[in-house]
């Protein structure tokens, strides 16, 4: 897919590594893989936003760490993941505002 879209293969490998890490962690912890899919979707969105804005991917990784933390906390507290998604959206907005300023 990366080749077809003309994307840098190194970036595709980075995305794949993140995916594999999330799925492996989910399996190791006995978590439902659907939760890992939610985390992966959030990561992919962060990377796509970073690419679109021409941001350094290190920033996307920082956002991923925050996302993973939010989802993990939500799971630990037994909260609905939709609440974690709201928290992530608020976090992303805060970071974007900080970057603009």
C-alpha positions, 0 to 999 in steps of 0.5 A: 500500500505504501509503495502504491501511494508513493509513501516512504517505506521507512514510514510504513515500517514505523507504522507497522512496528507500532501496530505490532507492538500494540497487538503484542501488548494486548495479547500479552496482557490478555486484552481484547484485541478490539481495544488494541485496534482502537489504540492503533486507529488513534495512532494512525490518525496522529501520524496522518495529522503529523504528516499532513501538517509536515510535523516531525514524527517524534511529535506524533509518537508523543501523542501516541504515548498520551493516547495509550495512557488515556486508553489504559487508564480508561480500561483500568478504571472500567470506563467506556472507551468512548470517554477515553476518545473524548479525552484524547480529542481534548488532548489533541486539541490542546497540543495543536493549539500549543503548536500554533501559538 
